[in-house]
């Protein structure tokens, strides 16, 4: 399951984002958004920052959330507060 999810995360291009639920569905495991979080914790070298919460919300707290926002902005992703402009930056699998 985790390998399927991580394979989908690798497909998200720079400047785009996908929700945890999007990744779960694209990997063939709909309804397993929480498992995507666990899968990301086990992997290194992936664009983890391109996976966000439902409706474009940055869900990571504290420094991890700030790092995610910084990484996304460096890729040109527009963020207002802690929400990504999904109309412009959502990746479609």
N, CA, C and O atoms as a GROMACS GRO file, in nm:
protein
  372
    1UNK      N    1   0.083  -0.119   0.000
    1UNK     CA    2   0.000   0.000   0.000
    1UNK      C    3   0.087   0.126   0.000
    1UNK      O    4   0.066   0.217  -0.081
    2UNK      N    5   0.186   0.131   0.092
    2UNK     CA    6   0.271   0.250   0.101
    2UNK      C    7   0.347   0.273  -0.029
    2UNK      O    8   0.360   0.387  -0.074
    3UNK      N    9   0.397   0.166  -0.089
    3UNK     CA   10   0.471   0.181  -0.215
    3UNK      C   11   0.384   0.243  -0.323
    3UNK      O   12   0.429   0.328  -0.400
    4UNK      N   13   0.257   0.200  -0.330
    4UNK     CA   14   0.163   0.256  -0.428
    4UNK      C   15   0.146   0.406  -0.405
    4UNK      O   16   0.145   0.485  -0.500
    5UNK      N   17   0.133   0.443  -0.279
    5UNK     CA   18   0.112   0.584  -0.244
    5UNK      C   19   0.236   0.668  -0.276
    5UNK      O   20   0.224   0.777  -0.332
    6UNK      N   21   0.351   0.618  -0.241
    6UNK     CA   22   0.475   0.692  -0.265
    6UNK      C   23   0.502   0.707  -0.414
    6UNK      O   24   0.557   0.808  -0.457
    7UNK      N   25   0.464   0.608  -0.491
    7UNK     CA   26   0.479   0.616  -0.637
    7UNK      C   27   0.397   0.734  -0.692
    7UNK      O   28   0.443   0.804  -0.782
    8UNK      N   29   0.278   0.756  -0.637
    8UNK     CA   30   0.193   0.866  -0.682
    8UNK      C   31   0.250   1.002  -0.638
    8UNK      O   32   0.242   1.099  -0.712
    9UNK      N   33   0.306   1.007  -0.518
    9UNK     CA   34   0.365   1.131  -0.470
    9UNK      C   35   0.479   1.175  -0.563
    9UNK      O   36   0.494   1.294  -0.591
   10UNK      N   37   0.557   1.079  -0.611
   10UNK     CA   38   0.668   1.110  -0.703
   10UNK      C   39   0.618   1.173  -0.833
   10UNK      O   40   0.694   1.242  -0.901
   11UNK      N   41   0.494   1.149  -0.870
   11UNK     CA   42   0.438   1.199  -0.995
   11UNK      C   43   0.394   1.346  -0.987
   11UNK      O   44   0.370   1.407  -1.091
   12UNK      N   45   0.385   1.402  -0.868
   12UNK     CA   46   0.338   1.541  -0.853
   12UNK      C   47   0.450   1.635  -0.898
   12UNK      O   48   0.556   1.636  -0.837
   13UNK      N   49   0.428   1.714  -1.003
   13UNK     CA   50   0.534   1.802  -1.054
   13UNK      C   51   0.553   1.928  -0.969
   13UNK      O   52   0.467   1.963  -0.888
   14UNK      N   53   0.665   1.993  -0.989
   14UNK     CA   54   0.691   2.120  -0.922
   14UNK      C   55   0.580   2.219  -0.955
   14UNK      O   56   0.530   2.224  -1.067
   15UNK      N   57   0.542   2.296  -0.854
   15UNK     CA   58   0.439   2.397  -0.874
   15UNK      C   59   0.298   2.343  -0.862
   15UNK      O   60   0.201   2.418  -0.881
   16UNK      N   61   0.284   2.215  -0.833
   16UNK     CA   62   0.152   2.152  -0.819
   16UNK      C   63   0.143   2.084  -0.684
   16UNK      O   64   0.245   2.053  -0.622
   17UNK      N   65   0.020   2.061  -0.637
   17UNK     CA   66  -0.004   1.993  -0.510
   17UNK      C   67  -0.117   1.893  -0.527
   17UNK      O   68  -0.196   1.902  -0.621
   18UNK      N   69  -0.123   1.800  -0.436
   18UNK     CA   70  -0.234   1.704  -0.430
   18UNK      C   71  -0.269   1.686  -0.283
   18UNK      O   72  -0.184   1.701  -0.196
   19UNK      N   73  -0.393   1.653  -0.256
   19UNK     CA   74  -0.434   1.628  -0.118
   19UNK      C   75  -0.399   1.485  -0.080
   19UNK      O   76  -0.373   1.401  -0.165
   20UNK      N   77  -0.398   1.460   0.050
   20UNK     CA   78  -0.374   1.324   0.099
   20UNK      C   79  -0.479   1.229   0.038
   20UNK      O   80  -0.446   1.117  -0.001
   21UNK      N   81  -0.602   1.275   0.030
   21UNK     CA   82  -0.709   1.194  -0.028
   21UNK      C   83  -0.688   1.167  -0.176
   21UNK      O   84  -0.716   1.057  -0.224
   22UNK      N   85  -0.639   1.268  -0.249
   22UNK     CA   86  -0.610   1.250  -0.392
   22UNK      C   87  -0.505   1.142  -0.412
   22UNK      O   88  -0.519   1.056  -0.499
   23UNK      N   89  -0.400   1.146  -0.330
   23UNK     CA   90  -0.293   1.047  -0.341
   23UNK      C   91  -0.346   0.908  -0.310
   23UNK      O   92  -0.314   0.812  -0.380
   24UNK      N   93  -0.427   0.898  -0.205
   24UNK     CA   94  -0.484   0.768  -0.168
   24UNK      C   95  -0.568   0.711  -0.282
   24UNK      O   96  -0.556   0.593  -0.316
   25UNK      N   97  -0.653   0.794  -0.340
   25UNK     CA   98  -0.739   0.749  -0.449
   25UNK      C   99  -0.657   0.710  -0.572
   25UNK      O  100  -0.682   0.606  -0.634
   26UNK      N  101  -0.560   0.792  -0.608
   26UNK     CA  102  -0.477   0.765  -0.726
   26UNK      C  103  -0.396   0.637  -0.710
   26UNK      O  104  -0.361   0.572  -0.808
   27UNK      N  105  -0.365   0.602  -0.586
   27UNK     CA  106  -0.286   0.482  -0.561
   27UNK      C  107  -0.370   0.356  -0.552
   27UNK      O  108  -0.317   0.247  -0.532
   28UNK      N  109  -0.501   0.372  -0.568
   28UNK     CA  110  -0.589   0.256  -0.562
   28UNK      C  111  -0.639   0.223  -0.422
   28UNK      O  112  -0.689   0.113  -0.398
   29UNK      N  113  -0.624   0.318  -0.330
   29UNK     CA  114  -0.666   0.297  -0.192
   29UNK      C  115  -0.754   0.413  -0.145
   29UNK      O  116  -0.718   0.484  -0.052
   30UNK      N  117  -0.871   0.431  -0.209
   30UNK     CA  118  -0.957   0.544  -0.169
   30UNK      C  119  -0.998   0.533  -0.023
   30UNK      O  120  -1.019   0.424   0.029
   31UNK      N  121  -1.008   0.647   0.042
   31UNK     CA  122  -1.046   0.649   0.182
   31UNK      C  123  -0.930   0.626   0.278
   31UNK      O  124  -0.952   0.617   0.399
   32UNK      N  125  -0.810   0.618   0.227
   32UNK     CA  126  -0.693   0.589   0.311
   32UNK      C  127  -0.598   0.710   0.320
   32UNK      O  128  -0.476   0.694   0.316
   33UNK      N  129  -0.656   0.828   0.334
   33UNK     CA  130  -0.574   0.950   0.339
   33UNK      C  131  -0.477   0.948   0.458
   33UNK      O  132  -0.364   0.995   0.446
   34UNK      N  133  -0.520   0.894   0.571
   34UNK     CA  134  -0.431   0.888   0.688
   34UNK      C  135  -0.311   0.799   0.663
   34UNK      O  136  -0.202   0.825   0.716
   35UNK      N  137  -0.330   0.696   0.584
   35UNK     CA  138  -0.218   0.608   0.553
   35UNK      C  139  -0.115   0.678   0.464
   35UNK      O  140   0.003   0.645   0.468
   36UNK      N  141  -0.160   0.775   0.384
   36UNK     CA  142  -0.066   0.853   0.304
   36UNK      C  143   0.029   0.928   0.396
   36UNK      O  144   0.148   0.937   0.368
   37UNK      N  145  -0.024   0.982   0.504
   37UNK     CA  146   0.060   1.052   0.603
   37UNK      C  147   0.167   0.957   0.655
   37UNK      O  148   0.285   0.993   0.662
   38UNK      N  149   0.127   0.836   0.691
   38UNK     CA  150   0.223   0.738   0.743
   38UNK      C  151   0.324   0.699   0.637
   38UNK      O  152   0.443   0.683   0.666
   39UNK      N  153   0.279   0.683   0.514
   39UNK     CA  154   0.370   0.647   0.405
   39UNK      C  155   0.476   0.756   0.387
   39UNK      O  156   0.594   0.725   0.368
   40UNK      N  157   0.435   0.881   0.394
   40UNK     CA  158   0.530   0.990   0.378
   40UNK      C  159   0.633   0.995   0.491
   40UNK      O  160   0.746   1.038   0.471
   41UNK      N  161   0.593   0.951   0.609
   41UNK     CA  162   0.686   0.949   0.722
   41UNK      C  163   0.794   0.842   0.705
   41UNK      O  164   0.901   0.852   0.766
   42UNK      N  165   0.769   0.741   0.624
   42UNK     CA  166   0.864   0.631   0.607
   42UNK      C  167   0.964   0.656   0.495
   42UNK      O  168   1.062   0.583   0.483
   43UNK      N  169   0.940   0.755   0.413
   43UNK     CA  170   1.020   0.776   0.292
   43UNK      C  171   1.108   0.898   0.303
   43UNK      O  172   1.075   0.995   0.372
   44UNK      N  173   1.220   0.893   0.233
   44UNK     CA  174   1.309   1.008   0.226
   44UNK      C  175   1.330   1.044   0.080
   44UNK      O  176   1.323   0.959  -0.008
   45UNK      N  177   1.356   1.173   0.056
   45UNK     CA  178   1.386   1.217  -0.078
   45UNK      C  179   1.266   1.237  -0.168
   45UNK      O  180   1.281   1.253  -0.289
   46UNK      N  181   1.148   1.235  -0.110
   46UNK     CA  182   1.026   1.257  -0.188
   46UNK      C  183   0.980   1.402  -0.175
   46UNK      O  184   1.016   1.470  -0.080
   47UNK      N  185   0.901   1.448  -0.271
   47UNK     CA  186   0.846   1.584  -0.260
   47UNK      C  187   0.725   1.586  -0.165
   47UNK      O  188   0.613   1.618  -0.206
   48UNK      N  189   0.749   1.553  -0.040
   48UNK     CA  190   0.644   1.544   0.061
   48UNK      C  191   0.566   1.674   0.075
   48UNK      O  192   0.447   1.673   0.108
   49UNK      N  193   0.634   1.785   0.050
   49UNK     CA  194   0.572   1.917   0.069
   49UNK      C  195   0.460   1.943  -0.031
   49UNK      O  196   0.383   2.038  -0.012
   50UNK      N  197   0.450   1.863  -0.136
   50UNK     CA  198   0.346   1.882  -0.237
   50UNK      C  199   0.215   1.811  -0.202
   50UNK      O  200   0.120   1.814  -0.279
   51UNK      N  201   0.212   1.746  -0.086
   51UNK     CA  202   0.090   1.678  -0.041
   51UNK      C  203   0.034   1.757   0.076
   51UNK      O  204   0.102   1.781   0.176
   52UNK      N  205  -0.093   1.798   0.061
   52UNK     CA  206  -0.155   1.887   0.159
   52UNK      C  207  -0.292   1.833   0.200
   52UNK      O  208  -0.339   1.733   0.147
   53UNK      N  209  -0.353   1.903   0.294
   53UNK     CA  210  -0.484   1.862   0.343
   53UNK      C  211  -0.596   1.900   0.247
   53UNK      O  212  -0.576   1.970   0.148
   54UNK      N  213  -0.714   1.851   0.280
   54UNK     CA  214  -0.833   1.876   0.199
   54UNK      C  215  -0.856   2.026   0.184
   54UNK      O  216  -0.826   2.105   0.275
   55UNK      N  217  -0.909   2.064   0.070
   55UNK     CA  218  -0.940   2.204   0.039
   55UNK      C  219  -0.817   2.294   0.037
   55UNK      O  220  -0.829   2.416   0.051
   56UNK      N  221  -0.698   2.234   0.020
   56UNK     CA  222  -0.578   2.313   0.007
   56UNK      C  223  -0.514   2.358   0.136
   56UNK      O  224  -0.424   2.443   0.133
   57UNK      N  225  -0.556   2.305   0.249
   57UNK     CA  226  -0.502   2.348   0.378
   57UNK      C  227  -0.366   2.286   0.406
   57UNK      O  228  -0.344   2.167   0.383
   58UNK      N  229  -0.276   2.368   0.457
   58UNK     CA  230  -0.149   2.319   0.510
   58UNK      C  231  -0.180   2.267   0.650
   58UNK      O  232  -0.215   2.344   0.738
   59UNK      N  233  -0.166   2.137   0.670
   59UNK     CA  234  -0.204   2.075   0.797
   59UNK      C  235  -0.088   2.058   0.896
   59UNK      O  236  -0.111   2.039   1.015
   60UNK      N  237   0.035   2.064   0.846
   60UNK     CA  238   0.148   2.042   0.935
   60UNK      C  239   0.163   2.158   1.032
   60UNK      O  240   0.155   2.274   0.992
   61UNK      N  241   0.185   2.128   1.159
   61UNK     CA  242   0.201   2.234   1.258
   61UNK      C  243   0.345   2.285   1.266
   61UNK      O  244   0.438   2.219   1.219
   62UNK      N  245   0.362   2.400   1.326
   62UNK     CA  246   0.493   2.452   1.362
   62UNK      C  247   0.592   2.464   1.249
   62UNK      O  248   0.559   2.507   1.138
   63UNK      N  249   0.717   2.426   1.279
   63UNK     CA  250   0.826   2.441   1.184
   63UNK      C  251   0.805   2.358   1.058
   63UNK      O  252   0.841   2.401   0.949
   64UNK      N  253   0.747   2.240   1.073
   64UNK     CA  254   0.723   2.156   0.955
   64UNK      C  255   0.627   2.225   0.859
   64UNK      O  256   0.646   2.221   0.738
   65UNK      N  257   0.523   2.289   0.913
   65UNK     CA  258   0.429   2.362   0.830
   65UNK      C  259   0.493   2.482   0.764
   65UNK      O  260   0.465   2.511   0.647
   66UNK      N  261   0.578   2.552   0.837
   66UNK     CA  262   0.648   2.666   0.780
   66UNK      C  263   0.744   2.622   0.669
   66UNK      O  264   0.758   2.690   0.567
   67UNK      N  265   0.811   2.508   0.691
   67UNK     CA  266   0.900   2.456   0.587
   67UNK      C  267   0.821   2.418   0.462
   67UNK      O  268   0.864   2.443   0.350
   68UNK      N  269   0.705   2.357   0.483
   68UNK     CA  270   0.621   2.319   0.369
   68UNK      C  271   0.578   2.443   0.290
   68UNK      O  272   0.586   2.444   0.167
   69UNK      N  273   0.535   2.545   0.358
   69UNK     CA  274   0.494   2.670   0.292
   69UNK      C  275   0.611   2.730   0.215
   69UNK      O  276   0.595   2.773   0.101
   70UNK      N  277   0.727   2.734   0.277
   70UNK     CA  278   0.846   2.789   0.212
   70UNK      C  279   0.881   2.710   0.085
   70UNK      O  280   0.905   2.769  -0.020
   71UNK      N  281   0.883   2.578   0.096
   71UNK     CA  282   0.916   2.494  -0.020
   71UNK      C  283   0.816   2.515  -0.134
   71UNK      O  284   0.855   2.524  -0.250
   72UNK      N  285   0.688   2.522  -0.099
   72UNK     CA  286   0.586   2.541  -0.203
   72UNK      C  287   0.600   2.678  -0.268
   72UNK      O  288   0.590   2.690  -0.390
   73UNK      N  289   0.622   2.780  -0.188
   73UNK     CA  290   0.639   2.915  -0.245
   73UNK      C  291   0.761   2.922  -0.336
   73UNK      O  292   0.757   2.991  -0.438
   74UNK      N  293   0.867   2.852  -0.300
   74UNK     CA  294   0.986   2.850  -0.386
   74UNK      C  295   0.956   2.785  -0.521
   74UNK      O  296   1.026   2.811  -0.619
   75UNK      N  297   0.854   2.701  -0.526
   75UNK     CA  298   0.813   2.638  -0.652
   75UNK      C  299   0.706   2.719  -0.724
   75UNK      O  300   0.658   2.678  -0.830
   76UNK      N  301   0.669   2.834  -0.668
   76UNK     CA  302   0.572   2.921  -0.733
   76UNK      C  303   0.427   2.897  -0.694
   76UNK      O  304   0.336   2.950  -0.757
   77UNK      N  305   0.405   2.817  -0.591
   77UNK     CA  306   0.268   2.789  -0.546
   77UNK      C  307   0.218   2.907  -0.463
   77UNK      O  308   0.286   2.954  -0.371
   78UNK      N  309   0.099   2.955  -0.496
   78UNK     CA  310   0.039   3.067  -0.425
   78UNK      C  311  -0.033   3.017  -0.301
   78UNK      O  312  -0.115   2.925  -0.306
   79UNK      N  313   0.001   3.079  -0.188
   79UNK     CA  314  -0.057   3.040  -0.060
   79UNK      C  315  -0.106   3.165   0.011
   79UNK      O  316  -0.032   3.262   0.026
   80UNK      N  317  -0.231   3.163   0.055
   80UNK     CA  318  -0.288   3.271   0.134
   80UNK      C  319  -0.315   3.216   0.273
   80UNK      O  320  -0.397   3.126   0.290
   81UNK      N  321  -0.245   3.270   0.372
   81UNK     CA  322  -0.256   3.215   0.507
   81UNK      C  323  -0.195   3.076   0.508
   81UNK      O  324  -0.075   3.060   0.487
   82UNK      N  325  -0.279   2.976   0.531
   82UNK     CA  326  -0.233   2.837   0.527
   82UNK      C  327  -0.313   2.758   0.424
   82UNK      O  328  -0.336   2.638   0.441
   83UNK      N  329  -0.355   2.826   0.317
   83UNK     CA  330  -0.436   2.759   0.214
   83UNK      C  331  -0.377   2.784   0.076
   83UNK      O  332  -0.345   2.898   0.040
   84UNK      N  333  -0.365   2.676  -0.001
   84UNK     CA  334  -0.313   2.681  -0.138
   84UNK      C  335  -0.428   2.710  -0.233
   84UNK      O  336  -0.540   2.662  -0.213
   85UNK      N  337  -0.400   2.787  -0.337
   85UNK     CA  338  -0.497   2.813  -0.444
   85UNK      C  339  -0.510   2.686  -0.528
   85UNK      O  340  -0.434   2.666  -0.623
   86UNK      N  341  -0.608   2.602  -0.493
   86UNK     CA  342  -0.623   2.472  -0.558
   86UNK      C  343  -0.668   2.486  -0.703
   86UNK      O  344  -0.636   2.401  -0.786
   87UNK      N  345  -0.742   2.590  -0.734
   87UNK     CA  346  -0.787   2.609  -0.873
   87UNK      C  347  -0.667   2.623  -0.966
   87UNK      O  348  -0.673   2.583  -1.083
   88UNK      N  349  -0.562   2.679  -0.915
   88UNK     CA  350  -0.444   2.702  -0.998
   88UNK      C  351  -0.337   2.594  -0.985
   88UNK      O  352  -0.265   2.566  -1.081
   89UNK      N  353  -0.325   2.534  -0.867
   89UNK     CA  354  -0.210   2.446  -0.841
   89UNK      C  355  -0.242   2.299  -0.819
   89UNK      O  356  -0.150   2.222  -0.794
   90UNK      N  357  -0.368   2.258  -0.829
   90UNK     CA  358  -0.400   2.118  -0.804
   90UNK      C  359  -0.350   2.028  -0.917
   90UNK      O  360  -0.373   2.055  -1.035
   91UNK      N  361  -0.281   1.923  -0.879
   91UNK     CA  362  -0.234   1.821  -0.974
   91UNK      C  363  -0.346   1.720  -0.997
   91UNK      O  364  -0.412   1.676  -0.903
   92UNK      N  365  -0.366   1.685  -1.123
   92UNK     CA  366  -0.464   1.583  -1.157
   92UNK      C  367  -0.388   1.458  -1.199
   92UNK      O  368  -0.308   1.462  -1.292
   93UNK      N  369  -0.414   1.349  -1.131
   93UNK     CA  370  -0.346   1.222  -1.161
   93UNK      C  371  -0.405   1.160  -1.286
   93UNK      O  372  -0.361   1.052  -1.328
   0.00000   0.00000   0.00000
